[in-house]
């Protein structure tokens, strides 16, 4: 079981990211559902287990920010998943949230600002 996780769509696939399993276990696992083939795949783990974070897709990458990690510690860090390299990376500390946040929301609006 997984709850308080993030779900995003990237390249037609649904990614279930992180969360909590109810047994005092913060999750860093990532699962992918591909509706075109009706299959589930395992993706690389997050660097930091977390739940209650913000997740969104921008520029063909998945971002997760903030949330709660082990021992109920609220985190500032931001991680990015690049499907081209199939890997997560932590952004530099200078890109961290300025204030630790949990259970937020994010929206990405694509528009041409030119």
N, C-alpha and C positions, 0 to 999 in steps of 0.2 A: 504494500500500500504506500501511497505517496500523497501528501497534501501540503498546502502552502508552498507549492512549487510554481515555476513559470512554464507557460506553454506559448510557443511562438511558431510561426510558419515561415520556413525558409526553403525556397526552390520547390514548393509544392509538398514538402514534408513537414510533419508536426514534430516538434522537439519538446519533450517533457524534461525539464531541467531542475536538478536539486530538489529541495523540499525536506519533509520530515516524515518519518514512518510510524510515529506514535510509540515507539519502543525506546525513547531517549536516543534516537539515532538521527543525526543531521545528515542529509544525503548530499553527495557530490556527484552522484551518477546522472547520466543523461541517456534517455532513450529516444529513438526516432521511429515514428510510424510513417510508412510510405503508402498512401492510399492507392497509388497506381498499381502497386504489386500486392497490396494487402499484407505487408510484412512489417515486423518490428526489428529494429537493429539497435545495437549498442554503440553509443558514441563515446569519445574520450571523456573522462571525469573532469569536473571543475577542479581548479586548484584548491579552492576553499569550500568545504561543505557549508551550505547555507539554505535557509528558508525565509519566506516573507520578504523577498527582494523584488526589485523592479527588473523586468526583462523586456527587451524590444529588439527589433531587427532594423538595421540601418546600413546602407551601402553593402548589402549582401553579407553582413556579419551579425551575429547574435551578441548582444550586450546584456550583462547582468550587473546590477549595482546595489550595494548595501545589503540589507538583510541581517539575519541572526545566524551565528555560527555556534560551535560547541560551547558549552557552559553558558548559553544564552548571551553571548557577547555580541553586541551590535557592531557591524563592520562598516568601514568607509570605502573599501576597495571595489574596483570595477574590473570585470573580466570580459574578454572578447573571444568569441569562437569564430574562426575562419574556416569555412567549409572547404576551401581550396587546399589548405594544409592539414585539415582535419585535426586542429589543435586549439586549445584554449591558452590564452596568455593574460597575465595580470598587467593592467596598464600601470605606468609609472606612478609613484605616490603623488606626484604633482597633478595627476588626473583623478585622484580620489574625490569622493563627495566631500564637500566642505563641512557637512554635518551628517552624522550617522542617521540613516533612515531605514524604516521597516514598513512593510505592507503599503507601499506607495503605488502609484500608477504612472505609466508613461505612454505617450502617443507620438508616433512619428508621422508627419504629414509631408508627403513628397510634392514639391512644387518647384517651378522654375522661377527663381528670384531675379532673373536677368531682365 
